[in-house]
């Protein structure tokens, strides 16, 4: 299993931006990378995915505001979050899965994002 470490969380005012990073312990070349978030009292929800091909997919709640990218050379994915809203407040988790290894389902420890005035 690849180990994942998220970073870049913090507190920001509404309308602000943050960039989250997810660094993997090994190559992510053939791995699909995903981001989820979990707000207090709510279930974990999918927000964005980037396939090994570079194709991206976003939840409607973040589409147009969040951008997911990957740097395979650095084994890192980046979630650029713009126009943040209070409802974006949550713990954000990075996840790795593979179309070639169904046993791969790794999660990071999460990073807190708080959007508040």
HELIX and SHEET records of a PDB file:
HELIX    1   1 UNK A   72  UNK A   74  5                                   3    
HELIX    2   2 UNK A   86  UNK A   88  5                                   3    
SHEET    1   A 4 UNK A   4  UNK A   7  0                                        
SHEET    2   A 4 UNK A  18  UNK A  24 -1                                        
SHEET    3   A 4 UNK A  76  UNK A  81 -1                                        
SHEET    4   A 4 UNK A  66  UNK A  71 -1                                        
SHEET    1   B 6 UNK A  10  UNK A  12  0                                        
SHEET    2   B 6 UNK A 111  UNK A 115  1                                        
SHEET    3   B 6 UNK A  90  UNK A  97 -1                                        
SHEET    4   B 6 UNK A  32  UNK A  38 -1                                        
SHEET    5   B 6 UNK A  45  UNK A  50 -1                                        
SHEET    6   B 6 UNK A  56  UNK A  58 -1                                        
SHEET    1   C 4 UNK A  10  UNK A  12  0                                        
SHEET    2   C 4 UNK A 111  UNK A 115  1                                        
SHEET    3   C 4 UNK A  90  UNK A  97 -1                                        
SHEET    4   C 4 UNK A 105  UNK A 107 -1                                        
END                                                                             
